């Protein structure tokens, strides 16, 4: 009887997990971004359970047509579903981002979850597109009253503090481990309202840690 009561008490004290489904492409699966978010929860004493459906070069339209992401959403049990496609700076790609965000958002809400947009960044060759990328994702999030996870804006804020930070990987488009960690920090703060614990950030310390924390916090309330 004592064991049963103890188990019941622990169940009450243990908060429900935040269950997050990521739908995107290689900007999501590079460096295992979802795993980074889960590790931040573990280091913070929070249960953040993640799953990911991501394929190279996929847009949200590709995911919609393939159907795997829709089936995963319909299974339910998610707290938040995070949507991501490419930079989407051009008018045509912005229109597709907004259209398929709306389609997914209807199914996400029917499944009892909240839609979110993971704002990414342009390649180094198109760094002038940062504002357009930000605008596209902000428009899509506003269209569905969803969460907006401003990773790309956080990159710009971090560079404002130190332009030498290596947030891009070798190809000048995919994130370095540092770039993914900053994106994960933004997503974690948006999910929990709390900064990510330092113990979860492998190889980030000192001034770089402070810059990433400052950049993530700066975009949280925008």
DATA-V311248 format. One record per backbone hydrogen bond with DSSP energy under -1.0 kcal/mol. NH is the residue of the N-H (numbers start at 0). CO is the residue of the C=O. If there is no record, write none. Layout:
BEGIN
nh->NH co->CO
nh->NH co->CO
END
This chain:
BEGIN
nh->4 co->0
nh->5 co->1
nh->6 co->2
nh->7 co->3
nh->8 co->4
nh->9 co->5
nh->10 co->6
nh->11 co->7
nh->12 co->8
nh->13 co->9
nh->17 co->46
nh->19 co->48
nh->20 co->79
nh->21 co->50
nh->22 co->81
nh->23 co->52
nh->27 co->24
nh->28 co->24
nh->29 co->25
nh->31 co->28
nh->32 co->27
nh->35 co->31
nh->36 co->32
nh->37 co->33
nh->38 co->34
nh->39 co->35
nh->40 co->36
nh->41 co->37
nh->42 co->38
nh->43 co->39
nh->44 co->41
nh->45 co->40
nh->48 co->17
nh->50 co->19
nh->52 co->21
nh->54 co->23
nh->57 co->54
nh->62 co->58
nh->63 co->59
nh->64 co->60
nh->65 co->61
nh->66 co->62
nh->70 co->66
nh->71 co->67
nh->72 co->68
nh->73 co->69
nh->74 co->70
nh->75 co->72
nh->78 co->18
nh->79 co->18
nh->80 co->113
nh->81 co->20
nh->82 co->115
nh->83 co->22
nh->93 co->89
nh->94 co->90
nh->95 co->91
nh->96 co->92
nh->97 co->93
nh->98 co->94
nh->99 co->95
nh->100 co->96
nh->101 co->97
nh->102 co->98
nh->103 co->99
nh->104 co->100
nh->105 co->101
nh->106 co->102
nh->107 co->103
nh->108 co->104
nh->109 co->105
nh->110 co->106
nh->111 co->108
nh->112 co->107
nh->113 co->78
nh->115 co->80
nh->116 co->146
nh->117 co->82
nh->118 co->148
nh->123 co->171
nh->125 co->122
nh->126 co->123
nh->128 co->125
nh->129 co->126
nh->132 co->128
nh->133 co->129
nh->134 co->130
nh->135 co->131
nh->136 co->132
nh->137 co->133
nh->138 co->134
nh->139 co->135
nh->140 co->136
nh->141 co->137
nh->142 co->138
nh->145 co->140
nh->146 co->114
nh->148 co->116
nh->150 co->148
nh->151 co->118
nh->153 co->149
nh->154 co->150
nh->155 co->151
nh->156 co->152
nh->157 co->153
nh->158 co->154
nh->159 co->155
nh->160 co->156
nh->161 co->157
nh->164 co->161
nh->166 co->164
nh->168 co->173
nh->171 co->168
nh->175 co->166
nh->179 co->175
nh->180 co->176
nh->181 co->177
nh->182 co->178
nh->183 co->179
nh->184 co->180
nh->185 co->181
nh->186 co->182
nh->187 co->183
nh->188 co->184
nh->189 co->185
nh->190 co->186
nh->191 co->187
nh->192 co->188
nh->199 co->196
nh->200 co->197
nh->203 co->200
nh->209 co->205
nh->210 co->206
nh->211 co->207
nh->212 co->208
nh->213 co->209
nh->214 co->210
nh->215 co->211
nh->216 co->212
nh->217 co->213
nh->218 co->214
nh->221 co->218
END
